[in-house]
Amino acid sequence: MKEKNMFKIFHVQLKTMVEVYGTKKVDNLLSTFLSSQNNDVTQFLIKKAIIFEKSNKSTTYLILGIHNEELEILAYYTLAIKSFRFIGVSRSSKKKIVGQEHRDDNYPSILVGQVGRNDNASYKIEGKEIFKSIFEKIIETISLIGGTKFIYIESINCDKVIKRYENYGFKKLMLANGKPSLTTDNLVQMILPVEKLIEIVKF
């Protein structure tokens, strides 16, 4: 395993890669990605990411490393602008997240979708490095579009994974009945207000 200082690391949108190098070369690069812990993450990048990018369903960002003129994917993540609807959440809890009350329960937000690290990479990038990149990109996006009060992620219902996201600043969205908010796929919704996100990035 190579050291970080051997690499020049940079971040690029998948759409830009396709425009510069063409779909075939990018497909070849994407095919080198492997997340042994989550096959869905692997298959999304290889089979769906370009399609979602072209249809504006989500934006994929690659974290790339160059060493001796060789390019490899270290990790990737996807972001999507979503309208989030609070259902079964108390007014006080919602106010802590979005601030002043609004009649409409739908709020503009940013979903952190797929997040994956490449097991085939020569340098194993740490999770905190990946999320630092994610948070910086979100702040950059918010500065352009405005109006977003929070970001969220949908986690598998696993204590180990949930704890990992909590370490990055996310908190489980709790319902008025004291239970965590779940999607129809039994994923745990975890929220991070933009104000706290900015504080995290500063440090």
N, C-alpha and C positions, 0 to 999 in steps of 0.2 A: 504494500500500500504506500503510495507516494505522499509526500508532505504538501501542505497547502502552499508553502512558499515556492514550490516548484511550478505552480500554476498561475496563469493569468485568468482570473475569474471575472465573468461579466454576465449581464442579464439581457435577454432580448425577447421581444414578442414573436411568437410562432409565425404570425402573419408576415412579419418583416423577413424572417428566414426564408419563407416560401417565395416571396417577391424577389429576393436576391439570388437564391440558389436553385429555385425551381422545386416543384413538388417531389420529383423522383429522388433527388439528392437528400431532401429533408426527410422523406419516408425512410431512406436507408439509415439516416442518423437516428430517427425515432425508434427504429427496429432494434437498436442496441440497448434500449432501456429495459430494465427489469426491476420490479418490486416484488421480491419473493414473498413478502408478507401480505400483499394485497394484489391479486391478479386483476381486479377491476381497475386499479390505478394504472397498471401496465397496459391493459387493453384499451383504456380510454385514450392514452397518449398515442398509441400505435394506430388505432383504427378510427377514433372519433374526433380527436382534437382539431384536425384541419377542417373537418366538416363543420364542427361547431363554430370554429373561427369564421368560416366563410358565411355562415348563416346568422352570425352575431348572437348566438346563444350564450357564448362565454368567450373569454380571452385567455389564452394560454401563454405563460411566460416560461422560458427555458433558462435555467442557471447553467451556464456553460463554462468549461475549463479548457485552456489551451496549454499544451506542454510539448515542446519540440515540434511545433506546427501541427500537432494532432489535436483535433477538436473532439470533445466528448461531453455528453450530458451528465451533469452532476445531480440535478434535481429539476423538478418543474412544479408549477402550481397554476390553477385557473381561478379567475375572478369573473363574477357576473353581477350586473346591476339588477336588483330584484325589488319588487314591491312586497314588503313583509306585512303580514296581517297578524295582529295580536288576538289570540282566541283563548279565553279562559284565564287571562292574566289580570291580576288586580290593578286598579288604577294607580296605586302607589308604586307598584313595581314598574309599571310602564313609564311613569313619570320620571323615575330614576334613570331610565334608559334614554328617553326621548326629550325630557324636559317638559315644557309647557304642554298642556293637554290640547288635543285637536279633536274635532267631531269625527273625522275620518280615522278609522283604525288601521288604515294602510299607510305604511311609511317607506320612503325610499331607503334602500340599504344595499350593502355589498356582500354577496355570498362568497366566502372562500370555499371553492369547490374541491376539486381533486388536488391533493398534495402528495408528492412522492419523491423518494430518493432512489437514485440509480445504484443498484447493487453491483452492477458491472463496471462502475466508475473506478478509476485508479485512486481517486481521492474521495474519502467518505465524508461528505459535508455534514456538519452537525445540524440538528433540527432548529436550534436557535438562530443559525445563520440563514436557514431557509425562511423562517418566520420574520427575521429582520428585513429580508428582501421583500416579503409579502407586505409587511406593514408600511415600508417606505413607498412601495408602489401604490398602495391604497391611499396614503396621504397625498401623493402626487395626483392621483385620480380625483380625490375629493376637492383638491384645490382648483381643479378645472370644472367639475360639474356642480359642486356645492350641494347643499340640501340634505346630505346624508348624515344621520345621527348615530348610526351604529353599523358594525359589521357582524356577521354571524357565520357559524360553521355548523354542519350537521354531523355529529360524531356517532360511530357505532356505540351501542350500549354496553361499553366495556370499561370497567373502573380504571384500568391501566391507561387506556387511550384518553379517557376523559381527564384524568389527572395530568396527562401530558399537555393537553390544551389549556387546562387551568394554570399550568406553569407559564404559559405564554400570555396569560391575562384574560382568557375567556371564562365566563361563568355560565352555569346551567340556567336556562330560562325556566323559572318556576311558575307554576299555575297557582291560582288562588286557593286550590285545595291542597297545596303543599307538595304536589308531585311535579316532576320535571316535564316540560313540554316536549312531546314526541311528534315526529312526522308520521305519516301513514305507513312508512317503511320501518317504523320503530327506531328511528334515529333521534338522538338527543340534540335538541337545539341549544346552542351555546352562543352567548352574546358578548360583544365587547364594544361599549360606547366609544365614539370617536375621541372624546376628550381624554379618556384613559389611554386610548391607543397612542395619542400624541405624546402623553407623559411617558409611556413605555419606550417609545423610540428615542426620546431625548436622553434616556439613560442607557 
